[in-house]
Amino acid sequence: KGTQTYSVLDGDPSENHNRYLLCIKEKVEDSSGHLRVYGVCFVDTSVGKFYVGQFPDDRHCSRFRTLVSHYTPVQILFEKGNLSSDTYKILRGSLSSCMQEGLISGSQFWNASKTLKTLLEEGYFKDKEKSDDDCTLPPVIKSMTSESDSLGLTPGDNSELALSALGGCVFYLKKCLIDQELLSLANFEEYIPVDIDLTKATGSSSFFAKTSQRMVLDGVTLMNLE
């Protein structure tokens, strides 16, 4: 479901609903479990658009709920043994109709360093017009790496979970034999929760920055309206 790519038989892609494959990783920041950080990667495989981001969240998982309400996934991937009970409640509740699969940490759900290493070694982003073997990361992914590592193999301080979530997604796309087709498009955008001060966002022209001009309903509000 979450890995269906566009076909001529599907008609005009703009007339089809988005089919998001969502990969999530979570880190609880305090012993009470009230503060957490999410790393997310979700991709619309019908058009090859990737969204990658990392953000802190409250004990109600407000930002995560809002994400899955605005970009409702049809399939969810997560690292086995990683998610908190609060996040599992959301998966079993409002997202119970989604296909869900737990991936093994390390071999299937990669850490940030292995993700970056694989992206470069597989040559997804090679310039076909150039004969050399240089492979550069797309700007959004490059911005998530450490500034002190010119090779782009070291994750940045606030991007490890996001890059790990991307790694889980890349593993699954490789398993489905569509990784080269989608990643070679290099179509990445940073996901920034709409309530965060977007003046700090690097891509101020991005879709997410423009939403600051409108009222945004969070996940709980949308559920109550339904």
Biotite code that builds the C-alpha atoms (Angstrom):
import biotite.structure as struc

atoms = struc.array([
    struc.Atom([0.000, 0.000, 0.000], chain_id="A", res_id=1, res_name="LYS", atom_name="CA", element="C"),
    struc.Atom([2.635, 2.511, 1.023], chain_id="A", res_id=2, res_name="GLY", atom_name="CA", element="C"),
    struc.Atom([5.043, 1.557, -1.753], chain_id="A", res_id=3, res_name="THR", atom_name="CA", element="C"),
    struc.Atom([2.789, 1.884, -4.805], chain_id="A", res_id=4, res_name="GLN", atom_name="CA", element="C"),
    struc.Atom([4.548, 3.940, -7.473], chain_id="A", res_id=5, res_name="THR", atom_name="CA", element="C"),
    struc.Atom([2.860, 5.925, -10.221], chain_id="A", res_id=6, res_name="TYR", atom_name="CA", element="C"),
    struc.Atom([1.752, 4.084, -13.340], chain_id="A", res_id=7, res_name="SER", atom_name="CA", element="C"),
    struc.Atom([0.159, 5.337, -16.554], chain_id="A", res_id=8, res_name="VAL", atom_name="CA", element="C"),
    struc.Atom([-2.822, 3.163, -15.654], chain_id="A", res_id=9, res_name="LEU", atom_name="CA", element="C"),
    struc.Atom([-3.393, 5.332, -12.571], chain_id="A", res_id=10, res_name="ASP", atom_name="CA", element="C"),
    struc.Atom([-4.403, 8.300, -14.702], chain_id="A", res_id=11, res_name="GLY", atom_name="CA", element="C"),
    struc.Atom([-3.517, 11.853, -13.708], chain_id="A", res_id=12, res_name="ASP", atom_name="CA", element="C"),
    struc.Atom([-1.384, 11.665, -10.526], chain_id="A", res_id=13, res_name="PRO", atom_name="CA", element="C"),
    struc.Atom([-2.941, 14.921, -9.271], chain_id="A", res_id=14, res_name="SER", atom_name="CA", element="C"),
    struc.Atom([-6.309, 13.190, -9.136], chain_id="A", res_id=15, res_name="GLU", atom_name="CA", element="C"),
    struc.Atom([-5.053, 10.397, -6.891], chain_id="A", res_id=16, res_name="ASN", atom_name="CA", element="C"),
    struc.Atom([-4.873, 10.583, -3.122], chain_id="A", res_id=17, res_name="HIS", atom_name="CA", element="C"),
    struc.Atom([-1.414, 10.732, -1.561], chain_id="A", res_id=18, res_name="ASN", atom_name="CA", element="C"),
    struc.Atom([-0.210, 7.403, -0.228], chain_id="A", res_id=19, res_name="ARG", atom_name="CA", element="C"),
    struc.Atom([2.272, 8.056, 2.550], chain_id="A", res_id=20, res_name="TYR", atom_name="CA", element="C"),
    struc.Atom([4.717, 5.506, 3.885], chain_id="A", res_id=21, res_name="LEU", atom_name="CA", element="C"),
    struc.Atom([5.696, 6.770, 7.337], chain_id="A", res_id=22, res_name="LEU", atom_name="CA", element="C"),
    struc.Atom([8.796, 5.702, 9.247], chain_id="A", res_id=23, res_name="CYS", atom_name="CA", element="C"),
    struc.Atom([9.169, 6.880, 12.853], chain_id="A", res_id=24, res_name="ILE", atom_name="CA", element="C"),
    struc.Atom([11.776, 6.759, 15.607], chain_id="A", res_id=25, res_name="LYS", atom_name="CA", element="C"),
    struc.Atom([11.259, 8.073, 19.123], chain_id="A", res_id=26, res_name="GLU", atom_name="CA", element="C"),
    struc.Atom([13.489, 9.044, 22.041], chain_id="A", res_id=27, res_name="LYS", atom_name="CA", element="C"),
    struc.Atom([12.030, 9.748, 25.499], chain_id="A", res_id=28, res_name="VAL", atom_name="CA", element="C"),
    struc.Atom([13.896, 12.695, 27.013], chain_id="A", res_id=29, res_name="GLU", atom_name="CA", element="C"),
    struc.Atom([12.982, 12.385, 30.706], chain_id="A", res_id=30, res_name="ASP", atom_name="CA", element="C"),
    struc.Atom([12.258, 9.629, 33.215], chain_id="A", res_id=31, res_name="SER", atom_name="CA", element="C"),
    struc.Atom([8.603, 10.616, 33.547], chain_id="A", res_id=32, res_name="SER", atom_name="CA", element="C"),
    struc.Atom([8.113, 10.043, 29.823], chain_id="A", res_id=33, res_name="GLY", atom_name="CA", element="C"),
    struc.Atom([6.476, 13.449, 29.399], chain_id="A", res_id=34, res_name="HIS", atom_name="CA", element="C"),
    struc.Atom([9.050, 14.855, 26.985], chain_id="A", res_id=35, res_name="LEU", atom_name="CA", element="C"),
    struc.Atom([10.007, 13.072, 23.804], chain_id="A", res_id=36, res_name="ARG", atom_name="CA", element="C"),
    struc.Atom([11.663, 13.649, 20.439], chain_id="A", res_id=37, res_name="VAL", atom_name="CA", element="C"),
    struc.Atom([10.470, 12.147, 17.166], chain_id="A", res_id=38, res_name="TYR", atom_name="CA", element="C"),
    struc.Atom([12.451, 11.515, 14.025], chain_id="A", res_id=39, res_name="GLY", atom_name="CA", element="C"),
    struc.Atom([10.205, 11.030, 11.008], chain_id="A", res_id=40, res_name="VAL", atom_name="CA", element="C"),
    struc.Atom([10.526, 10.222, 7.355], chain_id="A", res_id=41, res_name="CYS", atom_name="CA", element="C"),
    struc.Atom([7.446, 9.973, 5.204], chain_id="A", res_id=42, res_name="PHE", atom_name="CA", element="C"),
    struc.Atom([7.355, 9.503, 1.481], chain_id="A", res_id=43, res_name="VAL", atom_name="CA", element="C"),
    struc.Atom([4.629, 9.698, -1.116], chain_id="A", res_id=44, res_name="ASP", atom_name="CA", element="C"),
    struc.Atom([5.854, 6.867, -3.330], chain_id="A", res_id=45, res_name="THR", atom_name="CA", element="C"),
    struc.Atom([3.372, 7.747, -6.100], chain_id="A", res_id=46, res_name="SER", atom_name="CA", element="C"),
    struc.Atom([5.394, 10.898, -6.874], chain_id="A", res_id=47, res_name="VAL", atom_name="CA", element="C"),
    struc.Atom([8.712, 10.171, -5.125], chain_id="A", res_id=48, res_name="GLY", atom_name="CA", element="C"),
    struc.Atom([8.555, 13.047, -2.605], chain_id="A", res_id=49, res_name="LYS", atom_name="CA", element="C"),
    struc.Atom([10.381, 12.552, 0.715], chain_id="A", res_id=50, res_name="PHE", atom_name="CA", element="C"),
    struc.Atom([9.834, 14.540, 3.909], chain_id="A", res_id=51, res_name="TYR", atom_name="CA", element="C"),
    struc.Atom([12.397, 14.201, 6.697], chain_id="A", res_id=52, res_name="VAL", atom_name="CA", element="C"),
    struc.Atom([12.384, 15.911, 10.079], chain_id="A", res_id=53, res_name="GLY", atom_name="CA", element="C"),
    struc.Atom([13.020, 15.781, 13.812], chain_id="A", res_id=54, res_name="GLN", atom_name="CA", element="C"),
    struc.Atom([11.070, 17.602, 16.504], chain_id="A", res_id=55, res_name="PHE", atom_name="CA", element="C"),
    struc.Atom([10.436, 17.626, 20.291], chain_id="A", res_id=56, res_name="PRO", atom_name="CA", element="C"),
    struc.Atom([6.942, 16.764, 21.473], chain_id="A", res_id=57, res_name="ASP", atom_name="CA", element="C"),
    struc.Atom([4.855, 16.953, 24.650], chain_id="A", res_id=58, res_name="ASP", atom_name="CA", element="C"),
    struc.Atom([3.312, 14.195, 26.760], chain_id="A", res_id=59, res_name="ARG", atom_name="CA", element="C"),
    struc.Atom([0.179, 14.236, 24.600], chain_id="A", res_id=60, res_name="HIS", atom_name="CA", element="C"),
    struc.Atom([2.234, 13.642, 21.408], chain_id="A", res_id=61, res_name="CYS", atom_name="CA", element="C"),
    struc.Atom([0.491, 16.726, 19.988], chain_id="A", res_id=62, res_name="SER", atom_name="CA", element="C"),
    struc.Atom([2.874, 17.339, 17.091], chain_id="A", res_id=63, res_name="ARG", atom_name="CA", element="C"),
    struc.Atom([2.972, 13.676, 16.130], chain_id="A", res_id=64, res_name="PHE", atom_name="CA", element="C"),
    struc.Atom([-0.844, 13.485, 16.187], chain_id="A", res_id=65, res_name="ARG", atom_name="CA", element="C"),
    struc.Atom([-1.025, 16.580, 13.995], chain_id="A", res_id=66, res_name="THR", atom_name="CA", element="C"),
    struc.Atom([1.480, 15.085, 11.539], chain_id="A", res_id=67, res_name="LEU", atom_name="CA", element="C"),
    struc.Atom([-0.478, 11.864, 11.039], chain_id="A", res_id=68, res_name="VAL", atom_name="CA", element="C"),
    struc.Atom([-3.739, 13.815, 10.763], chain_id="A", res_id=69, res_name="SER", atom_name="CA", element="C"),
    struc.Atom([-2.482, 16.119, 8.020], chain_id="A", res_id=70, res_name="HIS", atom_name="CA", element="C"),
    struc.Atom([-0.421, 13.466, 6.220], chain_id="A", res_id=71, res_name="TYR", atom_name="CA", element="C"),
    struc.Atom([-2.391, 10.325, 6.952], chain_id="A", res_id=72, res_name="THR", atom_name="CA", element="C"),
    struc.Atom([-0.175, 7.289, 6.263], chain_id="A", res_id=73, res_name="PRO", atom_name="CA", element="C"),
    struc.Atom([-1.343, 4.067, 4.662], chain_id="A", res_id=74, res_name="VAL", atom_name="CA", element="C"),
    struc.Atom([1.666, 2.168, 6.021], chain_id="A", res_id=75, res_name="GLN", atom_name="CA", element="C"),
    struc.Atom([3.853, 2.716, 9.089], chain_id="A", res_id=76, res_name="ILE", atom_name="CA", element="C"),
    struc.Atom([7.341, 1.411, 9.846], chain_id="A", res_id=77, res_name="LEU", atom_name="CA", element="C"),
    struc.Atom([8.969, 1.612, 13.280], chain_id="A", res_id=78, res_name="PHE", atom_name="CA", element="C"),
    struc.Atom([11.941, 0.190, 15.160], chain_id="A", res_id=79, res_name="GLU", atom_name="CA", element="C"),
    struc.Atom([11.024, -2.816, 17.306], chain_id="A", res_id=80, res_name="LYS", atom_name="CA", element="C"),
    struc.Atom([11.154, -2.010, 20.997], chain_id="A", res_id=81, res_name="GLY", atom_name="CA", element="C"),
    struc.Atom([11.658, 1.701, 20.389], chain_id="A", res_id=82, res_name="ASN", atom_name="CA", element="C"),
    struc.Atom([8.251, 3.343, 20.675], chain_id="A", res_id=83, res_name="LEU", atom_name="CA", element="C"),
    struc.Atom([6.719, 4.492, 23.963], chain_id="A", res_id=84, res_name="SER", atom_name="CA", element="C"),
    struc.Atom([3.343, 3.262, 25.199], chain_id="A", res_id=85, res_name="SER", atom_name="CA", element="C"),
    struc.Atom([1.829, 6.660, 24.313], chain_id="A", res_id=86, res_name="ASP", atom_name="CA", element="C"),
    struc.Atom([2.869, 6.342, 20.683], chain_id="A", res_id=87, res_name="THR", atom_name="CA", element="C"),
    struc.Atom([1.638, 2.736, 20.545], chain_id="A", res_id=88, res_name="TYR", atom_name="CA", element="C"),
    struc.Atom([-1.762, 3.957, 21.734], chain_id="A", res_id=89, res_name="LYS", atom_name="CA", element="C"),
    struc.Atom([-1.950, 6.268, 18.719], chain_id="A", res_id=90, res_name="ILE", atom_name="CA", element="C"),
    struc.Atom([-0.934, 3.438, 16.365], chain_id="A", res_id=91, res_name="LEU", atom_name="CA", element="C"),
    struc.Atom([-3.556, 1.137, 17.846], chain_id="A", res_id=92, res_name="ARG", atom_name="CA", element="C"),
    struc.Atom([-6.185, 3.891, 17.945], chain_id="A", res_id=93, res_name="GLY", atom_name="CA", element="C"),
    struc.Atom([-6.623, 6.391, 15.130], chain_id="A", res_id=94, res_name="SER", atom_name="CA", element="C"),
    struc.Atom([-4.049, 4.593, 12.928], chain_id="A", res_id=95, res_name="LEU", atom_name="CA", element="C"),
    struc.Atom([-5.267, 1.026, 13.512], chain_id="A", res_id=96, res_name="SER", atom_name="CA", element="C"),
    struc.Atom([-6.406, 0.704, 9.873], chain_id="A", res_id=97, res_name="SER", atom_name="CA", element="C"),
    struc.Atom([-2.838, 1.311, 8.601], chain_id="A", res_id=98, res_name="CYS", atom_name="CA", element="C"),
    struc.Atom([-0.465, -1.491, 7.727], chain_id="A", res_id=99, res_name="MET", atom_name="CA", element="C"),
    struc.Atom([2.188, -1.505, 10.472], chain_id="A", res_id=100, res_name="GLN", atom_name="CA", element="C"),
    struc.Atom([5.515, -3.288, 10.581], chain_id="A", res_id=101, res_name="GLU", atom_name="CA", element="C"),
    struc.Atom([8.293, -3.354, 13.167], chain_id="A", res_id=102, res_name="GLY", atom_name="CA", element="C"),
    struc.Atom([11.841, -3.476, 11.805], chain_id="A", res_id=103, res_name="LEU", atom_name="CA", element="C"),
    struc.Atom([14.844, -4.995, 13.601], chain_id="A", res_id=104, res_name="ILE", atom_name="CA", element="C"),
    struc.Atom([17.212, -2.381, 15.017], chain_id="A", res_id=105, res_name="SER", atom_name="CA", element="C"),
    struc.Atom([20.523, -2.202, 13.170], chain_id="A", res_id=106, res_name="GLY", atom_name="CA", element="C"),
    struc.Atom([20.057, -4.700, 10.355], chain_id="A", res_id=107, res_name="SER", atom_name="CA", element="C"),
    struc.Atom([16.742, -3.277, 9.102], chain_id="A", res_id=108, res_name="GLN", atom_name="CA", element="C"),
    struc.Atom([16.198, -0.015, 10.926], chain_id="A", res_id=109, res_name="PHE", atom_name="CA", element="C"),
    struc.Atom([19.568, 1.673, 10.399], chain_id="A", res_id=110, res_name="TRP", atom_name="CA", element="C"),
    struc.Atom([21.233, 4.241, 12.614], chain_id="A", res_id=111, res_name="ASN", atom_name="CA", element="C"),
    struc.Atom([22.026, 7.696, 11.221], chain_id="A", res_id=112, res_name="ALA", atom_name="CA", element="C"),
    struc.Atom([25.645, 6.909, 10.295], chain_id="A", res_id=113, res_name="SER", atom_name="CA", element="C"),
    struc.Atom([24.757, 3.756, 8.356], chain_id="A", res_id=114, res_name="LYS", atom_name="CA", element="C"),
    struc.Atom([22.006, 5.663, 6.554], chain_id="A", res_id=115, res_name="THR", atom_name="CA", element="C"),
    struc.Atom([24.406, 8.372, 5.341], chain_id="A", res_id=116, res_name="LEU", atom_name="CA", element="C"),
    struc.Atom([27.041, 5.778, 4.379], chain_id="A", res_id=117, res_name="LYS", atom_name="CA", element="C"),
    struc.Atom([24.506, 3.788, 2.349], chain_id="A", res_id=118, res_name="THR", atom_name="CA", element="C"),
    struc.Atom([23.102, 6.853, 0.570], chain_id="A", res_id=119, res_name="LEU", atom_name="CA", element="C"),
    struc.Atom([26.593, 7.775, -0.621], chain_id="A", res_id=120, res_name="LEU", atom_name="CA", element="C"),
    struc.Atom([27.826, 4.255, -1.413], chain_id="A", res_id=121, res_name="GLU", atom_name="CA", element="C"),
    struc.Atom([24.743, 3.290, -3.438], chain_id="A", res_id=122, res_name="GLU", atom_name="CA", element="C"),
    struc.Atom([25.235, 6.356, -5.647], chain_id="A", res_id=123, res_name="GLY", atom_name="CA", element="C"),
    struc.Atom([21.566, 7.366, -5.655], chain_id="A", res_id=124, res_name="TYR", atom_name="CA", element="C"),
    struc.Atom([22.408, 11.012, -6.276], chain_id="A", res_id=125, res_name="PHE", atom_name="CA", element="C"),
    struc.Atom([25.175, 10.702, -8.861], chain_id="A", res_id=126, res_name="LYS", atom_name="CA", element="C"),
    struc.Atom([25.136, 13.241, -11.671], chain_id="A", res_id=127, res_name="ASP", atom_name="CA", element="C"),
    struc.Atom([24.692, 11.065, -14.749], chain_id="A", res_id=128, res_name="LYS", atom_name="CA", element="C"),
    struc.Atom([26.203, 13.779, -16.980], chain_id="A", res_id=129, res_name="GLU", atom_name="CA", element="C"),
    struc.Atom([29.507, 13.654, -15.128], chain_id="A", res_id=130, res_name="LYS", atom_name="CA", element="C"),
    struc.Atom([31.905, 10.781, -15.626], chain_id="A", res_id=131, res_name="SER", atom_name="CA", element="C"),
    struc.Atom([33.456, 10.957, -12.160], chain_id="A", res_id=132, res_name="ASP", atom_name="CA", element="C"),
    struc.Atom([32.168, 8.932, -9.235], chain_id="A", res_id=133, res_name="ASP", atom_name="CA", element="C"),
    struc.Atom([31.364, 11.885, -7.001], chain_id="A", res_id=134, res_name="ASP", atom_name="CA", element="C"),
    struc.Atom([28.046, 11.566, -5.221], chain_id="A", res_id=135, res_name="CYS", atom_name="CA", element="C"),
    struc.Atom([26.703, 14.498, -3.238], chain_id="A", res_id=136, res_name="THR", atom_name="CA", element="C"),
    struc.Atom([23.817, 14.427, -0.817], chain_id="A", res_id=137, res_name="LEU", atom_name="CA", element="C"),
    struc.Atom([20.710, 16.526, -1.547], chain_id="A", res_id=138, res_name="PRO", atom_name="CA", element="C"),
    struc.Atom([20.803, 19.904, 0.315], chain_id="A", res_id=139, res_name="PRO", atom_name="CA", element="C"),
    struc.Atom([18.132, 18.908, 2.858], chain_id="A", res_id=140, res_name="VAL", atom_name="CA", element="C"),
    struc.Atom([20.031, 15.745, 3.866], chain_id="A", res_id=141, res_name="ILE", atom_name="CA", element="C"),
    struc.Atom([23.384, 17.534, 3.738], chain_id="A", res_id=142, res_name="LYS", atom_name="CA", element="C"),
    struc.Atom([22.060, 20.149, 6.183], chain_id="A", res_id=143, res_name="SER", atom_name="CA", element="C"),
    struc.Atom([21.413, 17.338, 8.677], chain_id="A", res_id=144, res_name="MET", atom_name="CA", element="C"),
    struc.Atom([25.048, 16.239, 8.717], chain_id="A", res_id=145, res_name="THR", atom_name="CA", element="C"),
    struc.Atom([27.827, 17.593, 10.929], chain_id="A", res_id=146, res_name="SER", atom_name="CA", element="C"),
    struc.Atom([29.483, 20.760, 9.605], chain_id="A", res_id=147, res_name="GLU", atom_name="CA", element="C"),
    struc.Atom([32.862, 19.413, 10.683], chain_id="A", res_id=148, res_name="SER", atom_name="CA", element="C"),
    struc.Atom([32.583, 16.404, 8.343], chain_id="A", res_id=149, res_name="ASP", atom_name="CA", element="C"),
    struc.Atom([32.965, 17.482, 4.731], chain_id="A", res_id=150, res_name="SER", atom_name="CA", element="C"),
    struc.Atom([32.254, 13.931, 3.518], chain_id="A", res_id=151, res_name="LEU", atom_name="CA", element="C"),
    struc.Atom([28.762, 14.011, 4.986], chain_id="A", res_id=152, res_name="GLY", atom_name="CA", element="C"),
    struc.Atom([29.117, 10.749, 6.922], chain_id="A", res_id=153, res_name="LEU", atom_name="CA", element="C"),
    struc.Atom([28.533, 12.166, 10.422], chain_id="A", res_id=154, res_name="THR", atom_name="CA", element="C"),
    struc.Atom([24.993, 13.090, 11.512], chain_id="A", res_id=155, res_name="PRO", atom_name="CA", element="C"),
    struc.Atom([24.308, 16.510, 13.016], chain_id="A", res_id=156, res_name="GLY", atom_name="CA", element="C"),
    struc.Atom([23.428, 16.874, 16.708], chain_id="A", res_id=157, res_name="ASP", atom_name="CA", element="C"),
    struc.Atom([19.704, 17.371, 16.152], chain_id="A", res_id=158, res_name="ASN", atom_name="CA", element="C"),
    struc.Atom([19.218, 15.052, 13.200], chain_id="A", res_id=159, res_name="SER", atom_name="CA", element="C"),
    struc.Atom([20.157, 11.546, 14.364], chain_id="A", res_id=160, res_name="GLU", atom_name="CA", element="C"),
    struc.Atom([16.576, 10.345, 14.801], chain_id="A", res_id=161, res_name="LEU", atom_name="CA", element="C"),
    struc.Atom([15.448, 11.868, 11.509], chain_id="A", res_id=162, res_name="ALA", atom_name="CA", element="C"),
    struc.Atom([18.292, 10.235, 9.572], chain_id="A", res_id=163, res_name="LEU", atom_name="CA", element="C"),
    struc.Atom([17.666, 6.921, 11.326], chain_id="A", res_id=164, res_name="SER", atom_name="CA", element="C"),
    struc.Atom([13.985, 7.112, 10.298], chain_id="A", res_id=165, res_name="ALA", atom_name="CA", element="C"),
    struc.Atom([15.147, 7.781, 6.740], chain_id="A", res_id=166, res_name="LEU", atom_name="CA", element="C"),
    struc.Atom([17.363, 4.686, 7.044], chain_id="A", res_id=167, res_name="GLY", atom_name="CA", element="C"),
    struc.Atom([14.407, 2.503, 7.963], chain_id="A", res_id=168, res_name="GLY", atom_name="CA", element="C"),
    struc.Atom([12.547, 3.897, 4.988], chain_id="A", res_id=169, res_name="CYS", atom_name="CA", element="C"),
    struc.Atom([15.450, 3.306, 2.573], chain_id="A", res_id=170, res_name="VAL", atom_name="CA", element="C"),
    struc.Atom([15.817, -0.287, 3.817], chain_id="A", res_id=171, res_name="PHE", atom_name="CA", element="C"),
    struc.Atom([12.152, -0.956, 3.113], chain_id="A", res_id=172, res_name="TYR", atom_name="CA", element="C"),
    struc.Atom([12.274, 0.668, -0.332], chain_id="A", res_id=173, res_name="LEU", atom_name="CA", element="C"),
    struc.Atom([15.324, -1.505, -1.164], chain_id="A", res_id=174, res_name="LYS", atom_name="CA", element="C"),
    struc.Atom([13.361, -4.556, -0.040], chain_id="A", res_id=175, res_name="LYS", atom_name="CA", element="C"),
    struc.Atom([10.563, -3.539, -2.419], chain_id="A", res_id=176, res_name="CYS", atom_name="CA", element="C"),
    struc.Atom([13.090, -2.874, -5.236], chain_id="A", res_id=177, res_name="LEU", atom_name="CA", element="C"),
    struc.Atom([12.012, 0.743, -5.736], chain_id="A", res_id=178, res_name="ILE", atom_name="CA", element="C"),
    struc.Atom([14.824, 2.532, -3.862], chain_id="A", res_id=179, res_name="ASP", atom_name="CA", element="C"),
    struc.Atom([16.781, 3.539, -6.980], chain_id="A", res_id=180, res_name="GLN", atom_name="CA", element="C"),
    struc.Atom([13.667, 4.743, -8.771], chain_id="A", res_id=181, res_name="GLU", atom_name="CA", element="C"),
    struc.Atom([12.554, 7.027, -5.939], chain_id="A", res_id=182, res_name="LEU", atom_name="CA", element="C"),
    struc.Atom([15.784, 8.193, -4.280], chain_id="A", res_id=183, res_name="LEU", atom_name="CA", element="C"),
    struc.Atom([17.452, 9.119, -7.569], chain_id="A", res_id=184, res_name="SER", atom_name="CA", element="C"),
    struc.Atom([14.840, 11.868, -7.939], chain_id="A", res_id=185, res_name="LEU", atom_name="CA", element="C"),
    struc.Atom([16.519, 13.579, -4.945], chain_id="A", res_id=186, res_name="ALA", atom_name="CA", element="C"),
    struc.Atom([13.164, 15.125, -4.064], chain_id="A", res_id=187, res_name="ASN", atom_name="CA", element="C"),
    struc.Atom([13.540, 15.914, -0.347], chain_id="A", res_id=188, res_name="PHE", atom_name="CA", element="C"),
    struc.Atom([11.928, 18.488, 1.909], chain_id="A", res_id=189, res_name="GLU", atom_name="CA", element="C"),
    struc.Atom([12.489, 19.110, 5.609], chain_id="A", res_id=190, res_name="GLU", atom_name="CA", element="C"),
    struc.Atom([9.395, 18.510, 7.719], chain_id="A", res_id=191, res_name="TYR", atom_name="CA", element="C"),
    struc.Atom([8.891, 21.233, 10.313], chain_id="A", res_id=192, res_name="ILE", atom_name="CA", element="C"),
    struc.Atom([5.859, 21.129, 12.655], chain_id="A", res_id=193, res_name="PRO", atom_name="CA", element="C"),
    struc.Atom([3.613, 24.037, 11.757], chain_id="A", res_id=194, res_name="VAL", atom_name="CA", element="C"),
    struc.Atom([3.576, 25.469, 15.294], chain_id="A", res_id=195, res_name="ASP", atom_name="CA", element="C"),
    struc.Atom([7.357, 25.913, 15.475], chain_id="A", res_id=196, res_name="ILE", atom_name="CA", element="C"),
    struc.Atom([8.765, 29.388, 14.840], chain_id="A", res_id=197, res_name="ASP", atom_name="CA", element="C"),
    struc.Atom([9.298, 29.069, 11.109], chain_id="A", res_id=198, res_name="LEU", atom_name="CA", element="C"),
    struc.Atom([11.563, 32.087, 10.851], chain_id="A", res_id=199, res_name="THR", atom_name="CA", element="C"),
    struc.Atom([14.292, 29.732, 12.045], chain_id="A", res_id=200, res_name="LYS", atom_name="CA", element="C"),
    struc.Atom([13.557, 27.275, 9.251], chain_id="A", res_id=201, res_name="ALA", atom_name="CA", element="C"),
    struc.Atom([16.164, 27.104, 6.512], chain_id="A", res_id=202, res_name="THR", atom_name="CA", element="C"),
    struc.Atom([13.680, 26.729, 3.667], chain_id="A", res_id=203, res_name="GLY", atom_name="CA", element="C"),
    struc.Atom([11.435, 29.737, 4.315], chain_id="A", res_id=204, res_name="SER", atom_name="CA", element="C"),
    struc.Atom([9.900, 29.262, 0.880], chain_id="A", res_id=205, res_name="SER", atom_name="CA", element="C"),
    struc.Atom([8.819, 25.712, 1.701], chain_id="A", res_id=206, res_name="SER", atom_name="CA", element="C"),
    struc.Atom([5.186, 24.664, 1.927], chain_id="A", res_id=207, res_name="PHE", atom_name="CA", element="C"),
    struc.Atom([5.432, 24.275, 5.696], chain_id="A", res_id=208, res_name="PHE", atom_name="CA", element="C"),
    struc.Atom([6.613, 27.864, 6.144], chain_id="A", res_id=209, res_name="ALA", atom_name="CA", element="C"),
    struc.Atom([3.629, 29.175, 4.216], chain_id="A", res_id=210, res_name="LYS", atom_name="CA", element="C"),
    struc.Atom([1.196, 27.483, 6.602], chain_id="A", res_id=211, res_name="THR", atom_name="CA", element="C"),
    struc.Atom([2.136, 30.031, 9.269], chain_id="A", res_id=212, res_name="SER", atom_name="CA", element="C"),
    struc.Atom([-0.260, 32.400, 7.488], chain_id="A", res_id=213, res_name="GLN", atom_name="CA", element="C"),
    struc.Atom([-3.238, 30.134, 8.177], chain_id="A", res_id=214, res_name="ARG", atom_name="CA", element="C"),
    struc.Atom([-4.951, 28.509, 11.132], chain_id="A", res_id=215, res_name="MET", atom_name="CA", element="C"),
    struc.Atom([-3.814, 24.905, 11.597], chain_id="A", res_id=216, res_name="VAL", atom_name="CA", element="C"),
    struc.Atom([-5.974, 22.311, 13.322], chain_id="A", res_id=217, res_name="LEU", atom_name="CA", element="C"),
    struc.Atom([-4.122, 19.771, 15.441], chain_id="A", res_id=218, res_name="ASP", atom_name="CA", element="C"),
    struc.Atom([-4.822, 16.051, 15.453], chain_id="A", res_id=219, res_name="GLY", atom_name="CA", element="C"),
    struc.Atom([-7.118, 16.066, 18.508], chain_id="A", res_id=220, res_name="VAL", atom_name="CA", element="C"),
    struc.Atom([-9.274, 18.856, 17.041], chain_id="A", res_id=221, res_name="THR", atom_name="CA", element="C"),
    struc.Atom([-9.604, 17.036, 13.718], chain_id="A", res_id=222, res_name="LEU", atom_name="CA", element="C"),
    struc.Atom([-10.685, 13.850, 15.484], chain_id="A", res_id=223, res_name="MET", atom_name="CA", element="C"),
    struc.Atom([-13.319, 15.734, 17.497], chain_id="A", res_id=224, res_name="ASN", atom_name="CA", element="C"),
    struc.Atom([-14.645, 17.412, 14.352], chain_id="A", res_id=225, res_name="LEU", atom_name="CA", element="C"),
    struc.Atom([-15.117, 14.020, 12.728], chain_id="A", res_id=226, res_name="GLU", atom_name="CA", element="C"),
])
